[in-house]
Amino acid sequence: MKKIIILGLISLLSLSCSKDDESSNTGTYVLTSITTDDAVDFNNDGNNSKNFISESGCPSDSKIILSENGSFIYQIQLAEVSLNNNGGTTSSYTVNCVAPSAFPGTWTEIGPNLILTIENQSEQFIKNGNTISFYGSDFIEYLDNTSGTTQVNSIGATLVFTKI
């Protein structure tokens, strides 16, 4: 009888631990996608795409690490997109992946969402299962050439981080 009770307690404890782990916001989230509002051709393959990671080759080393004490580290690898043919009639780009930078901050949970704050600037991340996502209305800024006129464009993008 003791063995059954002990096995039952162990089973109950393991179930409660796995539930806590699944519902916990803490842990490491890696960047799995950046979807832009408009399709672009930063890799000059002739195909416009809304998949910024495939268009730029960056940022492969971006992640968010949420700690239990309400602090976090946001490691982001940026892409510098340069216009090659300034003054031409079409645009060609060169993409340079910049070494990752890490920024410390704090986070709180508000309902189903997370608020991440870096240097007094807060952004709302939407939590959905094991992902958190963020939308930036002017996430990407780049120069473009249309009919010989160079202009600054900005594109909104949704970033999705998946818990590992």
C-alpha positions, 0 to 999 in steps of 0.5 A: 500500500505504501508503494502505491501511495508513494507512486501516486505522490510522485506521479502527482508531483511530476504532473504539477511540475510539468504544468508549471513549466509549460505555463511559466513565461520564464526561459529562452525564446529564439527569433523564429520569424520576421514577417514584413507588411510589404514584400521586399527583395533585399537579397536581389534574387528577383523575388519579393518576399515578406520573410525578412530572415530569408531576404536578409540572412539576418538576424539568426542570433536573436533571442529573449531570455526571461528570468524569474525575477522580472529581468530579461536580456534582449539579444538582437542581431540587426541587418544593415541594408544598403542601397547599391545603385543610388540614382538608378531606376531600380534598386539593388541592395547589400545586406550586412549582418551586424554582430548581436547586441544585448540589452537588459530590461524588465518584464511583467505579465499583464493578462495574456500579454507581456510588457518588456521595458528597456531604458524606459521604453515599453513594448507589448508582446502577445503571448500565444502558447510557447511563442511571444510576438511583437509588431513594430510599425516602422521596424525596417527603414531602408533607402529605395530608388523609384524612377531615379528618386531616392527616398526613405521607406519604412516597413512594419514587421511582426517578430515571433520568438519561440520558447526553446 
